[in-house]
């Protein structure tokens, strides 16, 4: 039997390891050097929501809390 390296109990010849190393290196370089796809365009909103604000407006927590308390404040206090 010829000289080689024992890998997982099998004898592997040095030239096979060299070819595998070159092929793996080329594959990794090709994979990471490819261009990433263009990011998709953002979905535009269909228009204002029922409250008259667009989806992209900043959320105002104080206003939302005051609206909630106006609508359901009596129910909370009765419990």
N, C-alpha and C positions, 0 to 999 in steps of 0.2 A: 504494500500500500504506500502511496506517496505521502510526502510530508504535508502537513496542513494544520489548521487550528481546530480544536475540539469545541464545537458550539452546540449546546443542548444534546450532547452525546454523539454528535455526528462530525465527521471530519470534513472540513471545508477548505478547499484549496485557496491559496492567497490571491490568485488572479480573479477568482469568483468574488472574493470580498472587495477587490479593487473596482471591478465593474459595478457591483451593487452600490458601493459608496459614490461613485461618479453619477450613476443613474439617480440615486436618491437626492444628491446635491442639486442636480439639474432640475429634478422635479420640484423641489422646494423653491428654488429660485424662480422657476417659471410660474409657480402658483402665486407667490407673493409679488411678482413684478407685473402681473396682469392688471389691467385697468379695472377699477371698480365701476359698476354700472352707475349711470347718472341717477341722482336721487329723483324720485318722482315729484311732480309738482304738487304743492299743497292743495288740498281740497278747499275750494272757495265756499263760503257759507251761502245758504240759500236766501239770505236776507235777514231782516230783523226778526227776533223772536216775538212771542205774543206780548211780552212786556215792552216791546219797542226798542230793545237794546240788541246789538249784534253779539254774536258769540264771542268775538275777540275783545270786547270791552272788559276792563278790569272788574273783578268781583268785589263788591263792597259789602263786607260782612255786617257792618252796622245797619245799613239800609235793609238788608235781608232779615236781620234779627228784629228790627222794628216792624217790618211788614208782617212777620210771623206772629209777633206779640199782638199786633192789632187784630189779626184774624182769629188766632187761637188763644189769646191771653185769658179770656174768661173761662175757657175750658180748663186751663191749667190751674187757675186760682180756685176753682170750685172743688178740685180733687183734694 
